[in-house]
Structure formats: C-alpha cells, structure tokens
Amino acid sequence: MAGGNWTRVEEFILLSFSSLPTKVQSLLFLTFLIIYLVTLMGNSLIILVTLADPMLHSPMYFFLRNLSFLEIGLNLVIVPKMLGTLLAWDTTISFLGCATQMYFSFFFGVDECFLLATMAYDRYVAICSPLHYPVIMNQRTRAKLTIASWFPGFPVATVQTTWLFSFPFCGTNKVNHFFCDSPPVLRLVCADTTLFEIYAIVGTILIVMIPCLLILCSYTRIAAAILKIPSAKGKHKAFSTCSSHLLVVSLFYVSLSLTYFRPKSNNSPESKKLLSLSYTVGTPMLNPIIYSLRNNEVKNALGRIFHKALGLRNCIP
C-alpha cells in the first residue's frame, strides 16, 4: 500500500450521523438503543418459543428460528458500533475491524435473501401439497434447504471483502456511513476499481434477483392454489399461513432494492444511510413483531409458556 502519495491505512473513521446536531444524535442513540434491545429480545424470544413448544416444531418455525438468528447476527455486527459513534465514544474502527464488519454484514444479508426464498418454498409446499407436506419437508430436506440458504454468504462475503480490502487506500480515511458498507469504503480506494464495481453490481443483482424470482414463482403458485379453494374461510386460512412471511419479504426487499439499485444521482450519502437503517435496524425489529402479532400459533405458544412459567399450568384449557 506504500508508494507515491499513498499512505497505509491503519484505521477508518465512521462519520455516521455526525452532521446532525448533538441533541439529535442523542435522541437517535436512545431510539436505536431501544430498537436494538427490542430486536435482540424479540428474535431471541422467537427462537426460545419455537424450541420450547412442541406445537412449533414444524418446518415453518424451524426456518423462522434461522431467520431470527440471522437478524440477531446482523444487529450485533452493525448496531453496537453505530451506538458508540452516536455518542462519540469511539468513531474509529480498525482496518481489520472494518473488513470483519463488512464480511459479516454481507454474510448475514446474503443468507437472509436465500432463507426468505426457502421459507417461500416451504409455504408453497404447505398450501399446494398439504397431504404430502410432512413427507416432502422432512428433517433431511430441511437440513439441505438450510445449508443451501446459509452457504451463499460464505463465498460472496469472502470474495467481495477480500478483493475490496486488497486495494490501496489513500487520502481521507473517513467512511461516510454508520458501518463499513462496500460503496462508501470503495470511494476511499486509490486504484482502478472498474472490474470490482462490475462484479459488485452483477453479484448484487444475482443475489437479490435469484431469491426474488424463486419467491415470486412460489407465491404465484400459492395464489393460484388459494383461488381454487371454494370457501372464503378456506381462502382466508390458507392466506393467513403465508401473510406474515409475505409482509417480511416485502419490507426486506423493498428497503434493500431502494438502497442498492437507486440511481447515483438520487442517492445522496444521507439518504443512503436512512435506507440502510430500514433493512439493518428496522426490519430485524419488525420481523418478530409481525410473526407474533399475526400468528395465532406463536401467540398461543407464548401464552402457554408464560402460564407454565407462572405456575398456572392447570389454568390452561
């Protein structure tokens, strides 16, 4: 990294929301701290409830546990450092720390894309082939689908992070973001990054579009199957089994697409930060709320566990 006017970068400075007044940053700190705690508690509760209640040992809740684990991981990677920068405890992040944060943000983000597609396939089998659902979605199939969902994150995160941090950095070391995301770090590179940018764009499109197409195909068939159900009650029951997942998918993909596929002319650093907040902070908090409030099985399981914890087992009907 040495040569000419290049200097070896030992650390980066995360600008985060430093352009905002101190009082506003303090308010954001309290807001994000509450969201962070709600996210950790909500997703942890989903994991514990779906493990503890035998009624929630179906494939749907197996995949939901994996989703909650990914959401917790993404928050642990990004939010604690962001909270520190908001109070100006430490706005610096080491070269290795920045690379590590980028690696795991890619890893968890990519895996969530594919896991949401897997969950859509699970709902497709449950609605379109209900009699064969236990046979098709057996433990072995669940394990294979889970491995297939988790695997893409490793090569994508490894190649993208290793390639980007192999470039020389010069001039400013200030990252105009609240975490080490690829675009703001790439702006600090002192080399021709054309090939990397082409790879990043093509890779992002494939990572987003392949799961999105799988989800679209699954829900197209689900919609066709629901329309064939003669009774309105049957249609409502069938739709309710996938409505929570459909809402989560919509929130995740809309925020992700607006973040990475907006024209550069309409994508200022500040708007990029706000959009990044939606899928790194907002969606992980909303997921357990959506699955709890819109899912009677989860609500009933929570009720049984709380009654049992309070020693009121005999009061359960």
Disulfide bonds with the S-S distance in Angstrom:
Cys98-Cys180 2.02
Cys170-Cys190 1.28
